[in-house]
């Protein structure tokens, strides 16, 4: 067996000009992690800066091995910082900045609106962590899907219903039974259009954060919107969902403002950015709006 040391090409000096690199590492690493008690099949990007412009490269295997710490306990700011510190320790003299980005689907059981049913929904999430000479920086991202009913379409539908009512009862007495039957039959000649919509929420946590507040972020966002999409439903749930849509008419501007107000009241958030997309059922294009606070 060959006992000679294996060549380490990464330790060689670069033949090119002295050019530091902002970030070098790996992308799309498959890794199982825990968010609370919930397992997530994550994709992880890991990297460090290469501040020594004449070094040939970094030691990517050291980054990969350091990621093993993420599998032993639930994700937390302290654990993420620990991994980034190990990135830098293993690249002492080469790097001053370390990066970690994680994405995956958070599979969470959510109750139906009225019935005792419950079903799983997948919430795409991201975690971006960075350690540099200025300190530890942590950002969370979450996508929430909801239904949005157009206020303009609702007003136009009401006008058509009024016109139909005037035509049907112009020469008839306003009898309760007749009106009741009319409302439950063909009298409602138009309905407003609704569409599945997405809110992409990104928040920056303070330095002293000791937890990842994904559940509080999710609950606050869905409560503010009022029309989160459902999973398992009975007809009673579908009727309750129709009622929620009728009582929460919103343009994309309304949705962005609702989320903005909810996040401003949420403790433990230094800054946020919101992007909402309403996948129009009327148009072949989307309606979009964004809002931010302290984000740069």
C-alpha positions, -999 to 999 in steps of 0.1 A, spaced: 0 0 0 14 34 -9 24 53 23 33 85 5 11 116 14 -16 124 -10 -12 156 -30 -31 186 -17 -37 208 -48 -58 233 -29 -28 242 -7 -8 253 -38 -4 289 -47 -24 302 -76 -6 309 -108 -30 338 -115 -30 373 -102 -37 380 -66 -75 379 -67 -95 373 -35 -129 357 -40 -161 367 -22 -174 332 -19 -163 296 -26 -181 265 -16 -208 240 -25 -244 242 -35 -274 218 -33 -261 195 -5 -288 171 5 -291 171 43 -319 160 68 -325 186 95 -350 192 123 -372 223 127 -385 217 161 -396 181 160 -404 182 123 -379 166 99 -371 185 67 -353 172 37 -331 203 31 -309 215 3 -279 234 18 -254 258 3 -222 262 22 -192 285 16 -165 308 28 -147 338 14 -112 332 -1 -94 363 11 -60 350 3 -59 359 -33 -30 336 -41 -44 305 -25 -55 279 -51 -87 270 -33 -105 261 -1 -110 227 16 -146 219 6 -146 186 25 -141 205 57 -172 224 51 -191 193 43 -180 175 74 -189 205 96 -225 203 83 -229 170 103 -236 192 134 -269 202 118 -282 167 120 -279 162 157 -304 186 172 -331 210 161 -321 241 141 -314 272 162 -295 304 159 -268 291 182 -264 259 162 -261 278 129 -235 301 143 -215 271 157 -214 256 122 -202 289 106 -176 293 133 -163 258 124 -162 268 87 -138 297 96 -117 277 121 -111 251 94 -100 278 70 -79 299 94 -58 323 74 -78 319 42 -113 332 51 -130 358 72 -166 353 61 -187 321 62 -221 315 46 -249 289 50 -281 288 31 -308 262 37 -341 256 19 -367 229 21 -404 222 25 -418 224 60 -446 198 62 -471 209 88 -505 196 98 -532 223 98 -568 220 110 -598 225 88 -619 257 93 -650 240 108 -649 202 107 -626 181 129 -605 172 98 -568 181 94 -543 178 66 -507 185 58 -495 215 39 -460 222 26 -445 256 34 -413 263 15 -388 280 38 -353 293 37 -326 301 62 -297 324 54 -269 327 79 -236 346 76 -207 352 99 -183 380 91 -161 405 110 -192 426 116 -210 397 134 -236 370 129 -265 377 105 -296 356 102 -325 358 78 -356 336 75 -379 331 45 -413 316 43 -439 313 15 -476 313 25 -503 305 0 -538 320 2 -569 329 -18 -575 364 -29 -609 376 -42 -608 408 -63 -628 437 -48 -634 452 -83 -648 419 -96 -670 416 -65 -684 451 -70 -691 444 -107 -708 411 -98 -730 429 -72 -741 453 -99 -751 426 -122 -771 409 -94 -789 442 -87 -797 446 -124 -811 410 -125 -831 417 -93 -846 448 -108 -856 430 -139 -871 400 -121 -890 420 -95 -899 452 -113 -936 442 -116 -938 418 -87 -945 423 -50 -915 418 -26 -926 386 -10 -902 370 15 -906 335 2 -901 346 -34 -870 366 -25 -856 337 -5 -861 313 -34 -846 339 -59 -814 342 -39 -809 305 -38 -815 300 -76 -805 318 -107 -807 353 -92 -770 353 -84 -760 357 -120 -723 366 -114 -696 358 -90 -663 376 -84 -631 359 -95 -606 346 -70 -571 332 -74 -544 313 -56 -519 337 -43 -485 336 -26 -467 358 -1 -430 355 2 -419 368 36 -383 374 46 -373 386 81 -340 395 97 -336 384 133 -317 404 160 -283 393 172 -297 380 205 -323 357 188 -324 323 205 -350 306 183 -363 304 148 -399 319 149 -413 301 119 -445 291 136 -452 326 149 -444 340 115 -468 315 98 -497 319 122 -494 357 121 -493 358 83 -523 334 78 -543 353 105 -536 386 87 -547 373 53 -577 354 65 -579 330 35 -550 305 38 -556 276 14 -569 244 29 -561 207 27 -587 182 40 -622 198 39 -659 189 41 -687 210 26 -690 229 58 -653 239 55 -658 249 19 -687 271 28 -667 287 57 -639 293 31 -663 310 8 -674 332 37 -638 341 45 -632 350 9 -663 372 8 -652 390 40 -616 394 30 -617 410 -5 -582 421 -14 -560 435 -41 -524 426 -39 -518 460 -23 -542 451 5 -525 418 11 -491 434 13 -503 461 37 -520 435 60 -488 415 62 -468 446 68 -490 456 97 -488 421 112 -450 420 110 -446 454 126 -464 441 156 -444 409 158 -416 409 184 -381 396 177 -378 409 141 -353 436 131 -364 440 95 -386 424 68 -394 423 31 -427 411 17 -435 401 -19 -470 391 -28 -481 376 -61 -518 372 -72 -519 347 -101 -548 364 -118 -577 343 -131 -589 372 -152 -555 382 -168 -527 362 -183 -503 380 -161 -498 383 -123 -505 412 -99 -476 419 -76 -468 441 -46 -440 444 -21 -433 462 12 -403 463 35 -392 478 68 -356 483 77 -345 461 48 -314 468 28 
